[in-house]
Amino acid sequence: MGFIHFFTQYDIGLFGHIDEKRGIWMKTIGMIGGMSWESTLEYYRIVNQEVKARLGGLHSAKCLLYSVDFEEIERLQHENRWEEAGEMLGCAAQSLEKGGADFILICTNTMHKVAKEVEESVAIPLLNIADATAEKIIAAGMQKIALLGTRFTMEEDFYKGRLIDAFALDVLVPNEPEMDVIHRVIYGELCLGKIDSDSRQQYIDVIDRLVEEGAEGVILGCTEIGLLVKQEDTRVPLFDTTEIHARAAVEYALR
């Protein structure tokens, strides 16, 4: 015997949201941002532009934003207090879930170091930035890729190791002096909204050397780097993780 289920507001909150006029199904995106707010602004712009491009009219993204105080997060990162940082982002994810988010984005690469803790704190999915990026690289037919980001992202296995183990990518990273430059510019300039042409050239020099080592493309593995280095600055493809992650969120929201 069949049955009829009358959807309530609670049901729709669990499984997405229906535009009754056009029959469009859209999930609510939960964004953990503020790391830094400059790149979170880009997330918000991209997801809304992408929804409008796909659906037309006056459509915009259904999303919730929990913006943390980056000063607190940065201190925990550099004091190696990752457990506390994970608890903080886990609480943010829980707030988004309670608010009606259908899935979560951590709007930064580095804090995916605590992605497991965030995932375990909620019952809704986490859309991992490294996975979304790796899928784009593979779709482009590339296998040897350079990775720029914070020292945490470039050195540790939570990100680089995931690209290697889960997606069989060959990942190149800068040498020690180059890592110092990349990391310093991120925290000392980009996260403060400072865009410096000399720093851009230093990044391009690092990219050029990694290309000489065989890199077919470059992951901009910090959500602020795309504010400094653009595709026209280099001859190899750049994979801007902010744009990739935001567009993947829209794809998932409309799936």
N, C-alpha and C positions, 0 to 999 in steps of 0.2 A: 504494500500500500504506500503510495506517495504521500508527501506532506508538504504543507505550505508554511514557510517561515517568514513572518513579517519582521523586516529589519528595523531595529531600534537605533537610536543615536549611538548607543554603546557598541552595537555590532559594527556600524560603519567606522567607528573610531578604531576598532581592532583590525579591520580588513581594508581600509582605504576610504575614500570619500567619493561620492557620486555627484556629478554635475547633472541634475535631473533634466535640464534643458537639452543638453547635447549627449548625454549618456557617457560622459568621460569619467574614467576611474583614476583617481590620483591618491597616492599615499602621501602622508605627511612626513617631511624630512626633519629629523632632529639633528641639529648641528651643535657640536661642542666647539666654540670658537674663542677668540680673544688671544690667540697664540701665534701671531700677534693680530690685533684688530685690523691692521692694514690688509693682511691676506684674507681675513674673514670677510671683509668688505667685498673682495673679489669673488669669494664663494657666493655671497648673496646676489651680486650682480649677474654672475654667470648662470646660476640656477634659474633665475627669473627670466633672463634673456632666452635661455634654452627652452623653457616652458612656453614662452610666448611664441618662439619660432616654430615649435611643434604644434601648438594648439590654436594659435592665432587669436584674433580678437583682443579682449582685455584680460586674457588668462595670465596668471602669475602663479608662482610655486606656493604650495601649502607647506609652510615650514615653521619650525620653532628654533630659536637660538638661545643657548645658554653660554654666555660670554664670561670666561674666568678672568681673574686679575693675573696678567702674565708675569708681573713682578714676583708673585708668590710661586708660580710654576717654575720660572727660571731659577729661582733660588734653590728649590728642591732638586732640579736637574743637576746643577753644578755642585751641590752638596751630596750627591749620590743618594738622595732620599726618595727613591723611585716608588717604594711601597706607599708612602704618604701621597705622592703625586697620583698614583693609581687609585687610591681611595677618593681623592678629590674629584677626579674625572668620573669615577664610578658613581658618585653622588650626583654629579651633573647629568649623567646618562639616566639615572633613576628619575630625576626631575623632568627630563624630557619625555620619558615613557609615561609618567603620570599625567603629563600635559597633553598626551595624545599622539606623540610621535610613533610612526610605524617602523622606523629603522633609524640607526644612528650613524653620523659621520664625526670622526675626530678631525677637525679642520687644521691639521698639521701633520707633518711626517714624523718628527722626532717623538711625539707622544704616543705613537703606535708601539713604542716600547712597552706601554702598559695596556695594549689593546686587549690582551687576554683578561685582565682584571675588569676592564670595562664591559667586555662581552659577558662575563660571569655575573655582573651586577644587575643585568636586565634580562628580560625574556624576549626582547625584540632583536633583530639582526644588527650587526655592525658591518658596514661596508668598508673593507680595508683598502687604504690608499695604495699600498704596494701591489695588491692583486689587480686593481683596476689599471695601474700603470703597466704592469707586466703583460697584461692581455693586449694592451695597445702596441707594445713593442713587438710581441709575437705576431700580431696581425699585420705589422709593417714588414715582417719577414726578416727581422734582425735577431741576432743572437749575442753579439759582443757589444756591451753597452757600458758607458761611463756613468758614474754616480757622483753627484755633488750634493752636499747637504751639511748639516751640523756634524761635528765629530762623532756624536752618538750614532747618527744615521750612517755615516761613511764607514765606521769601524766595527759596529756591533752587528750581531747576527739577526736581531729582531727584524731588520729590514733587508740588509744585503744578503743575509743567509736565506731569507724567505724567497728572494728573487732567484737565488742559486738552486736551492733545494726543491722548491715547489714548481719552478718554471724552467729550470735548466738553463738559465741565462749565465753568460760569462761576464762578470761584473768587474770593471776597472775602477779604481779609486785614486785620487791624487796622492802624491808623496807627502811626507811629513810637513815640510815647509809650506806646501800648497794647501794642505789641510788647515794649517794655522790661519792662512789668509782667508780661506772660504768661511771658516767658523767665525773669525773675528768680524768680518764684514756683516755676516748675518745678524749677530747679536749687537754689535757696536754701531751699525748703520741701518740696515734694512728694517729691523724690528722697531727702530725709532723713526722710520719714515724718511730716512736720508738716502738719496740716490746720488752716487758720486761717479763721475766719468772715469776717474783713475781706477776705482774699484772694479768698474765694468771691464776695463782693459785687462786688469789682473785676472779676472774670471775667464776672459776670452783666451788669454795666454795659457791658462791651465787646460781649457777645453782643447786648444790646438795641440798641446803636447799629448793629451790622452788620445786624440784622433790619430796622431803619429804612431801611437802604440796599438792602433787597430780598432778603436772605438767606432762603431757604425752610427751611433747616436749618443745623446746625453740626457740623462734623467736630471731635471731640476728638482732634486729631492728635498727641497725645503720650500714651503709655500710662499716665501718671500722672494726667492731668487728670480721668479718670473717678472717681478717688478723692476729688476735691474738688467737682466739679459733677455734679449728678444731674438726671434728666429733670424731676423735680418743681420744679426751680429756674427753669425757663424754659418759655415757651409754645410754642416751636418744637421740632421733633424734633432730638435729639442723636444723632450717630453715634459711639458709643464704639468706637474702633479696637481696643482690647484685646479687648472682647467679640466684635466682628465677626471679627477675625483668628483668635481661638481657636475660634469656632464654624465658621469656614471650614475650619480645620485638621481638625476632627472630620468635617465633610462629606467632605473629601478622603480622610481615612483610611478611611472606611467605604464610599467609592464603589466 
